[in-house]
Amino acid sequence: MSLLKVRDLVAGYGDTNILQGVSLEADAGKIVTLIGPNGAGKSTVLKAIMGLLKPRGGSVRLAGQELAGREVEEIVAAGVGYVPQVENIFPSLTVAEHFRIMQASPPADELARILSFFPQLEPRLGKMASVLSGGERQMLAIARALILKPRLLLLDEPSAALAPQVVSAVFERIVAIARSGIAVLLVEQNVKVALPLSDYAYALQVGRNVLSAPGPELLEHPGLNDVYLGKAPVPGESSASGGAG
């Protein structure tokens, strides 16, 4: 059984439904990526799972537990971590303080475990986040989310505004996190970097599933360019065919 099962998810803003019935799965120790053009609803999926946006229909289950409609605090307690694309760190705090605001006194062994994923941060613990490079800031945002030991980690555009060599370093760390047993569901525009590393991927268009396959296969799919050009057919019912496990 997949750790995360999203079925027929409907969500939106005001009178508009952005998600028109999205379905997907993610399993422990796997990387699942959502791709698609701007406005497809990718970030909205993450917000709906996290409870930042209340679903209007469908189901979000984590290890069989229904999360749809629950408060953010409950979803965090259930084992979900979230790293937004922007404003994901506090420049006026030190690196160490970012961990302490998540947990007053993080156990030394737990902090060491997290820093093992991001060794660049260890010598920077006493530094203000404002002096970190873009890549270090993104690593800090992800590391902070790990302090509460999530079973599922949601990442929104982790490569945004990063130099190519830094993107590679960040994705190496994401792979290591997944291989430690955490399910990673990420939204990413840089398909050439993300899909080869993804165990499974879903392409969205106007709030619906249109393509899904193991990441490397989806990268080579003949219909992928059409998704971004708005030409792919939109099925009447979305599904997570093939699964992410």
Buried (B, 14 or more C-beta within 10 A) or exposed (E): EBBBBBBBBBBBEEEEBBBBBBBBBBBBBBBBBBBBBEBBBBBBBBBBBBBBBEBBBBBBBBBEEEBBEBEEEEBBEBBBBBBBBEEBBBEEBBBBBBBBEBBEEBEEEBBEBBBEBBEBBEEBBEBBBEEBEEBBBBBBBBBBBBBBEBBBBBBBBBBBEBEEEBBEBBBEBBBEBBEEEBBBBBBBBBBEBBBEBBBBBBBBBBBBBBBBBBBEBBBEBEEBEBBBEEEBEBEEEBBBEEBBB
